[in-house]
Amino acid sequence: MLFDAIIDPVSDLSTIAAQAAVEWIADHTSLRRDAWLLIAIKFFVACLVFLTIAVGLPILIIALVVWAAFKFLIS
């Protein structure tokens, strides 16, 4: 129950960030102007932003909850 309360807002946030990254790439990329390598780099950066928010943030929050539980319950 606690983990669902943490994961659901982070999932929404990561979805919004992914949509914003895709819109940014679409707005700032032109196949005629940019090379395929630059488009691939922009896509890779957008994926890293998405994964950082979707995976990294919940791991940090869960680690903080576990650390606080050990600190206050065991000591």
LUMKOLNU-835452 format. One record per residue (C-alpha): residue number from 1; residue in one letter; x, y, z. Coordinates in Angstrom, 2 decimals. Layout:
! LUMKOLNU-835452
<r><resi>NUM</resi><resn>A</resn><x>X</x><y>Y</y><z>Z</z></r>
...
END
This chain:
! LUMKOLNU-835452
<r><resi>1</resi><resn>M</resn><x>0.00</x><y>0.00</y><z>0.00</z></r>
<r><resi>2</resi><resn>L</resn><x>2.79</x><y>2.44</y><z>0.90</z></r>
<r><resi>3</resi><resn>F</resn><x>4.80</x><y>1.50</y><z>-2.17</z></r>
<r><resi>4</resi><resn>D</resn><x>1.74</x><y>2.01</y><z>-4.42</z></r>
<r><resi>5</resi><resn>A</resn><x>1.35</x><y>5.50</y><z>-2.96</z></r>
<r><resi>6</resi><resn>I</resn><x>4.97</x><y>6.20</y><z>-3.89</z></r>
<r><resi>7</resi><resn>I</resn><x>5.03</x><y>4.52</y><z>-7.30</z></r>
<r><resi>8</resi><resn>D</resn><x>1.79</x><y>5.93</y><z>-8.79</z></r>
<r><resi>9</resi><resn>P</resn><x>2.76</x><y>9.64</y><z>-8.65</z></r>
<r><resi>10</resi><resn>V</resn><x>6.26</x><y>8.83</y><z>-9.88</z></r>
<r><resi>11</resi><resn>S</resn><x>4.77</x><y>6.86</y><z>-12.77</z></r>
<r><resi>12</resi><resn>D</resn><x>2.63</x><y>9.86</y><z>-13.69</z></r>
<r><resi>13</resi><resn>L</resn><x>5.63</x><y>12.16</y><z>-13.43</z></r>
<r><resi>14</resi><resn>S</resn><x>7.76</x><y>9.91</y><z>-15.63</z></r>
<r><resi>15</resi><resn>T</resn><x>4.98</x><y>9.73</y><z>-18.24</z></r>
<r><resi>16</resi><resn>I</resn><x>4.75</x><y>13.54</y><z>-18.32</z></r>
<r><resi>17</resi><resn>A</resn><x>8.54</x><y>13.84</y><z>-18.57</z></r>
<r><resi>18</resi><resn>A</resn><x>8.66</x><y>11.31</y><z>-21.41</z></r>
<r><resi>19</resi><resn>Q</resn><x>5.93</x><y>13.16</y><z>-23.30</z></r>
<r><resi>20</resi><resn>A</resn><x>7.77</x><y>16.46</y><z>-22.77</z></r>
<r><resi>21</resi><resn>A</resn><x>11.03</x><y>14.91</y><z>-23.99</z></r>
<r><resi>22</resi><resn>V</resn><x>9.37</x><y>13.54</y><z>-27.12</z></r>
<r><resi>23</resi><resn>E</resn><x>7.73</x><y>16.90</y><z>-27.82</z></r>
<r><resi>24</resi><resn>W</resn><x>11.05</x><y>18.69</y><z>-27.30</z></r>
<r><resi>25</resi><resn>I</resn><x>12.81</x><y>16.31</y><z>-29.68</z></r>
<r><resi>26</resi><resn>A</resn><x>10.04</x><y>16.74</y><z>-32.26</z></r>
<r><resi>27</resi><resn>D</resn><x>10.24</x><y>20.54</y><z>-31.97</z></r>
<r><resi>28</resi><resn>H</resn><x>14.03</x><y>20.78</y><z>-32.14</z></r>
<r><resi>29</resi><resn>T</resn><x>14.86</x><y>18.10</y><z>-34.69</z></r>
<r><resi>30</resi><resn>S</resn><x>14.71</x><y>18.16</y><z>-38.43</z></r>
<r><resi>31</resi><resn>L</resn><x>15.99</x><y>15.26</y><z>-40.53</z></r>
<r><resi>32</resi><resn>R</resn><x>17.07</x><y>17.70</y><z>-43.22</z></r>
<r><resi>33</resi><resn>R</resn><x>19.01</x><y>19.85</y><z>-40.75</z></r>
<r><resi>34</resi><resn>D</resn><x>20.24</x><y>17.27</y><z>-38.22</z></r>
<r><resi>35</resi><resn>A</resn><x>22.15</x><y>14.12</y><z>-38.85</z></r>
<r><resi>36</resi><resn>W</resn><x>20.82</x><y>10.71</y><z>-37.77</z></r>
<r><resi>37</resi><resn>L</resn><x>23.57</x><y>10.52</y><z>-35.15</z></r>
<r><resi>38</resi><resn>L</resn><x>22.37</x><y>13.72</y><z>-33.49</z></r>
<r><resi>39</resi><resn>I</resn><x>18.80</x><y>12.46</y><z>-33.47</z></r>
<r><resi>40</resi><resn>A</resn><x>19.98</x><y>9.20</y><z>-31.89</z></r>
<r><resi>41</resi><resn>I</resn><x>21.87</x><y>11.14</y><z>-29.21</z></r>
<r><resi>42</resi><resn>K</resn><x>18.80</x><y>13.25</y><z>-28.43</z></r>
<r><resi>43</resi><resn>F</resn><x>16.68</x><y>10.10</y><z>-28.21</z></r>
<r><resi>44</resi><resn>F</resn><x>19.23</x><y>8.46</y><z>-25.89</z></r>
<r><resi>45</resi><resn>V</resn><x>19.23</x><y>11.51</y><z>-23.60</z></r>
<r><resi>46</resi><resn>A</resn><x>15.42</x><y>11.53</y><z>-23.49</z></r>
<r><resi>47</resi><resn>C</resn><x>15.45</x><y>7.83</y><z>-22.54</z></r>
<r><resi>48</resi><resn>L</resn><x>17.96</x><y>8.51</y><z>-19.76</z></r>
<r><resi>49</resi><resn>V</resn><x>15.78</x><y>11.30</y><z>-18.38</z></r>
<r><resi>50</resi><resn>F</resn><x>12.76</x><y>8.99</y><z>-18.43</z></r>
<r><resi>51</resi><resn>L</resn><x>14.62</x><y>6.14</y><z>-16.73</z></r>
<r><resi>52</resi><resn>T</resn><x>16.09</x><y>8.42</y><z>-14.10</z></r>
<r><resi>53</resi><resn>I</resn><x>12.64</x><y>9.63</y><z>-13.12</z></r>
<r><resi>54</resi><resn>A</resn><x>10.83</x><y>6.31</y><z>-13.57</z></r>
<r><resi>55</resi><resn>V</resn><x>13.40</x><y>4.09</y><z>-11.85</z></r>
<r><resi>56</resi><resn>G</resn><x>15.85</x><y>6.23</y><z>-9.91</z></r>
<r><resi>57</resi><resn>L</resn><x>13.38</x><y>8.37</y><z>-8.00</z></r>
<r><resi>58</resi><resn>P</resn><x>11.29</x><y>5.46</y><z>-6.63</z></r>
<r><resi>59</resi><resn>I</resn><x>14.47</x><y>3.63</y><z>-5.60</z></r>
<r><resi>60</resi><resn>L</resn><x>15.67</x><y>6.69</y><z>-3.71</z></r>
<r><resi>61</resi><resn>I</resn><x>12.31</x><y>7.17</y><z>-2.00</z></r>
<r><resi>62</resi><resn>I</resn><x>12.05</x><y>3.49</y><z>-1.02</z></r>
<r><resi>63</resi><resn>A</resn><x>15.65</x><y>3.51</y><z>0.22</z></r>
<r><resi>64</resi><resn>L</resn><x>14.89</x><y>6.58</y><z>2.32</z></r>
<r><resi>65</resi><resn>V</resn><x>11.81</x><y>4.91</y><z>3.83</z></r>
<r><resi>66</resi><resn>V</resn><x>13.77</x><y>1.73</y><z>4.63</z></r>
<r><resi>67</resi><resn>W</resn><x>16.65</x><y>3.74</y><z>6.10</z></r>
<r><resi>68</resi><resn>A</resn><x>14.28</x><y>5.75</y><z>8.28</z></r>
<r><resi>69</resi><resn>A</resn><x>12.52</x><y>2.57</y><z>9.43</z></r>
<r><resi>70</resi><resn>F</resn><x>15.82</x><y>0.95</y><z>10.43</z></r>
<r><resi>71</resi><resn>K</resn><x>17.07</x><y>4.11</y><z>12.09</z></r>
<r><resi>72</resi><resn>F</resn><x>13.97</x><y>4.74</y><z>14.22</z></r>
<r><resi>73</resi><resn>L</resn><x>12.84</x><y>1.19</y><z>14.88</z></r>
<r><resi>74</resi><resn>I</resn><x>16.14</x><y>-0.52</y><z>15.61</z></r>
<r><resi>75</resi><resn>S</resn><x>18.04</x><y>2.20</y><z>17.44</z></r>
END
